[in-house]
């Protein structure tokens, strides 16, 4: 489904915040092709990053959600 290379490019590079745990777990689920559980985790991470004003995390969570929607042919959601 998703290559480890693509997921590797999305890995966090900043110090952890509350949202990073959800984000990391979502990446693990994507590698395991479990998109249905990864998407809600990315949404939770997005909210945590927004609350913490973590711009890097926010953009990574949004990009991850968009890529999952795009892969599922849901371009309107992406």
Backbone as JSON, one array per atom type, in Angstrom:
{
  "sequence": "XXXXXXXXXXXXXXXXXXXXXXXXXXXXXXXXXXXXXXXXXXXXXXXXXXXXXXXXXXXXXXXXXXXXXXXXXXXXXX",
  "N": [[0.83, -1.18, 0.0], [1.47, 1.6, 1.12], [4.71, 2.78, 0.72], [7.61, 2.08, 2.71], [9.49, 3.99, 2.43], [8.07, 6.32, 1.74], [6.58, 6.67, 4.1], [8.71, 6.99, 5.81], [9.6, 9.51, 5.09], [7.72, 11.06, 6.28], [8.19, 10.92, 8.93], [8.52, 12.16, 12.28], [10.51, 15.02, 13.14], [10.88, 16.77, 15.13], [10.97, 17.7, 18.64], [9.11, 15.62, 20.9], [5.59, 16.1, 21.42], [2.29, 16.07, 22.84], [0.74, 15.25, 20.62], [2.53, 13.86, 19.01], [2.82, 11.16, 19.77], [0.39, 9.99, 18.93], [0.69, 10.53, 16.24], [3.01, 9.03, 15.54], [2.07, 6.43, 16.05], [0.04, 6.3, 14.15], [1.59, 6.32, 11.8], [2.84, 3.83, 12.06], [0.59, 2.17, 11.79], [-0.14, 2.78, 9.17], [1.97, 1.66, 7.72], [1.36, -0.96, 8.23], [-0.85, -1.21, 6.69], [-3.3, -0.45, 7.78], [-5.37, 1.63, 7.42], [-7.86, 2.53, 8.25], [-7.73, 2.81, 11.0], [-5.58, 4.47, 11.27], [-6.25, 6.97, 10.24], [-8.11, 8.28, 12.1], [-6.29, 8.63, 14.23], [-4.44, 10.39, 13.14], [-6.1, 12.59, 12.89], [-6.61, 13.14, 15.6], [-4.0, 13.75, 16.38], [-3.65, 16.04, 14.85], [-5.4, 17.86, 16.14], [-4.15, 18.03, 18.65], [-1.67, 19.12, 17.93], [-2.51, 21.54, 16.9], [-3.58, 22.77, 19.19], [-1.24, 23.0, 20.68], [0.17, 24.73, 19.19], [2.0, 23.72, 17.36], [3.44, 23.89, 14.55], [4.9, 22.34, 12.67], [4.17, 19.7, 13.31], [1.41, 19.91, 12.92], [1.19, 20.41, 10.13], [2.29, 18.01, 9.18], [0.45, 16.11, 10.14], [-1.86, 16.94, 8.79], [-1.03, 16.61, 6.12], [-0.6, 13.84, 6.11], [-3.25, 12.92, 6.51], [-4.43, 13.92, 4.17], [-3.01, 12.47, 2.2], [-3.86, 9.85, 2.77], [-6.61, 10.05, 2.26], [-6.5, 10.72, -0.45], [-5.31, 8.43, -1.51], [-7.38, 6.66, -1.08], [-9.1, 7.4, -3.05], [-10.65, 9.6, -2.47], [-10.75, 12.37, -3.28], [-12.02, 14.81, -2.79], [-12.09, 15.0, -0.01], [-9.41, 15.02, 0.51]],
  "CA": [[0.0, 0.0, 0.0], [2.37, 2.74, 1.2], [6.09, 2.33, 0.87], [8.29, 2.52, 3.93], [10.22, 5.21, 2.07], [7.13, 7.43, 1.87], [6.3, 6.84, 5.52], [9.94, 7.51, 6.4], [9.67, 10.95, 4.83], [6.75, 11.72, 7.14], [8.56, 10.72, 10.33], [8.74, 13.42, 12.99], [11.89, 15.45, 13.36], [10.89, 17.71, 16.25], [10.8, 17.12, 19.98], [7.75, 15.12, 21.06], [4.51, 16.75, 22.16], [1.19, 15.12, 22.99], [0.3, 14.75, 19.32], [3.51, 13.02, 18.34], [2.54, 9.74, 20.04], [-0.66, 9.6, 17.99], [1.26, 10.59, 14.89], [3.89, 7.87, 15.34], [1.22, 5.23, 15.99], [-0.62, 6.33, 12.84], [2.57, 5.88, 10.79], [2.97, 2.38, 12.21], [-0.61, 1.56, 11.23], [-0.09, 2.94, 7.72], [2.9, 0.63, 7.22], [0.64, -2.23, 8.35], [-2.02, -1.06, 5.82], [-4.5, -0.28, 8.6], [-5.71, 3.04, 7.21], [-9.08, 2.88, 8.97], [-7.37, 3.23, 12.35], [-4.56, 5.52, 11.18], [-6.88, 8.26, 9.96], [-8.54, 8.97, 13.34], [-5.12, 9.01, 15.02], [-3.9, 11.61, 12.53], [-7.01, 13.68, 13.24], [-6.33, 13.48, 17.0], [-2.71, 14.43, 16.4], [-3.88, 17.38, 14.31], [-5.97, 18.7, 17.2], [-3.11, 18.26, 19.67], [-0.68, 20.04, 17.37], [-3.15, 22.85, 16.8], [-3.65, 23.31, 20.55], [0.12, 23.28, 21.15], [0.77, 25.63, 18.2], [3.12, 22.98, 16.77], [3.19, 24.0, 13.11], [5.47, 21.2, 11.95], [3.31, 18.55, 13.55], [0.12, 20.17, 12.29], [1.29, 20.18, 8.68], [2.52, 16.58, 8.94], [-0.81, 15.41, 10.37], [-2.75, 17.29, 7.68], [-0.52, 15.95, 4.92], [-0.89, 12.41, 6.24], [-4.67, 12.71, 6.26], [-4.69, 14.16, 2.75], [-2.48, 11.34, 1.43], [-4.72, 8.69, 2.97], [-7.85, 10.29, 1.51], [-6.17, 10.66, -1.88], [-5.09, 7.02, -1.83], [-8.7, 6.02, -1.08], [-9.87, 8.03, -4.13], [-11.57, 10.58, -1.89], [-10.04, 13.61, -3.56], [-12.71, 15.95, -2.17], [-11.66, 15.07, 1.38], [-7.97, 15.31, 0.52]],
  "C": [[0.88, 1.24, 0.0], [3.78, 2.21, 1.41], [6.67, 2.83, 2.18], [9.06, 3.8, 3.66], [9.31, 6.43, 2.23], [6.84, 7.7, 3.34], [7.52, 7.41, 6.22], [10.08, 9.01, 6.21], [8.72, 11.73, 5.73], [7.12, 11.62, 8.61], [8.86, 12.06, 11.0], [10.21, 13.74, 13.18], [12.0, 16.38, 14.55], [10.77, 16.95, 17.57], [9.35, 16.7, 20.17], [6.84, 16.08, 21.83], [3.41, 15.72, 22.27], [0.78, 14.48, 21.67], [1.26, 13.79, 18.65], [3.31, 11.53, 18.61], [1.46, 9.23, 19.1], [-0.13, 9.55, 16.57], [2.13, 9.37, 14.6], [3.08, 6.57, 15.22], [0.51, 5.17, 14.65], [0.33, 5.88, 11.74], [2.78, 4.37, 10.85], [1.78, 1.66, 11.57], [-0.64, 1.67, 9.71], [0.83, 1.88, 7.1], [2.22, -0.73, 7.24], [-0.63, -2.25, 7.49], [-3.33, -0.98, 6.59], [-4.92, 1.19, 8.58], [-6.92, 3.44, 8.05], [-8.79, 3.31, 10.41], [-6.34, 4.35, 12.34], [-5.2, 6.89, 11.01], [-7.39, 8.96, 11.21], [-7.36, 9.4, 14.22], [-4.49, 10.29, 14.45], [-4.79, 12.81, 12.85], [-6.81, 14.11, 14.7], [-5.01, 14.22, 17.13], [-2.86, 15.86, 15.89], [-4.41, 18.32, 15.39], [-4.96, 19.02, 18.29], [-2.08, 19.27, 19.18], [-1.25, 21.45, 17.27], [-3.19, 23.52, 18.17], [-2.28, 23.74, 21.07], [0.84, 24.28, 20.24], [2.05, 25.02, 17.62], [2.89, 22.92, 15.26], [3.73, 22.82, 12.32], [4.58, 19.97, 12.1], [1.96, 18.7, 12.86], [0.17, 19.88, 10.8], [1.52, 18.71, 8.35], [1.23, 15.78, 9.12], [-1.8, 15.69, 9.23], [-2.32, 16.61, 6.39], [-0.81, 14.45, 4.96], [-2.35, 12.1, 5.97], [-4.99, 12.89, 4.78], [-4.19, 13.0, 1.9], [-3.35, 10.1, 1.57], [-6.04, 8.85, 2.21], [-7.6, 10.17, 0.02], [-6.0, 9.22, -2.31], [-6.41, 6.26, -1.89], [-9.64, 6.62, -2.11], [-10.94, 8.97, -3.59], [-10.93, 11.97, -2.03], [-10.71, 14.83, -2.9], [-12.32, 16.1, -0.71], [-10.19, 15.43, 1.5], [-7.77, 16.79, 0.38]]
}
